[in-house]
């Protein structure tokens, strides 16, 4: 019977650690993507609950855990889990890139036909996963969670969240109640067509709708955080406004930016040219000294014409960027340090 040292050596030899690429490619029906950042108190509990739920479902699955530059023991715990369960894939990022980039890393390394994303702070109940998967099985492309009864602070979190979600639904045209939650499920072909960067993860349903995805919403519970510290504050609410402007522009003018900038430019050029022609007519018909009597109008006309030309130029540059977008180099908004997965017995025998 091998001693403890031998067993440890065999266990380590079965772990595949890859630099910046996935060495073991398995195909699962379901992939559960969870980003972690300083969640050492929640890692083991969440893994146990996820494993119990997915084993009860019975179909092949994988758990894709992304360590987003944690400074506590989060990565060490994930490494220990990956060492004993071949269904767990750990993606360690080189630094803290943010939730959107961590989710993008998880989606890129997930192999499942259906992909579900959730937070690692235990505020998303794994027991609700079958509800998401059932909606996907019905044919929906995106299933979004709705925290219909939130346990957060009413003034600092719930009121700003309601206002932001109302604005998002109005501007994006996607009629769901909760854009902010990470707890969502996707068909693989849908989520792979959506480029994620910045803080765009909350707008995935809106971006998916641009691609013609069918979207539904299901209520989820929102228990209070038991361990650790929340990484979100009131400051995030103010950034939502700029994200809203971005998503509105992307949804309406992503493939035709010249229609937006060109319209503004044409209006500026037309207004400035009209003022200039009026001043020219005054000069020719009345012999007035235009600069003395109408100097400010003359300056405004010149500025409007120049600004209009610049806006037209920006629109043309935007068209070039759109062309580049559709021939993109597939750059990822994150940098992977290592990927860890335990080889299954079948792969060791091959």
Secondary structure, 3 states (H helix, E strand, C coil): CCCHHHHHHHHHHCEEEECCCCCCCCCCCEEEEEEECCCCCCHHHHHHHHHHHHHHHCCCEEEEEEECCCCCCHHHHHHHHHCCCCCEEEEEECCCCCHHHHHHHHHHHCCCCEEEEEECCCCCCHHHHHHHHHHHHHCCCEEEEEECCCCCCHHHHHHHHHHHHHHHHHHHCCCCCCCCCCCEEEEHHHHCCCCCCCCHHHHHHHHHHHCCCCEEEEEECCCCCCCCCCCCCCHHHHHHHHHHHHHHHHHHHCCCHHHHHHHHHHHHHHHHHHHHHHHHHHHHHHCCCHHHHHHHHHHHHHHHHHHHHHHHHHHHHHHHHHHHHCCCCCCCCCCEEEEEEECCHHHHHC
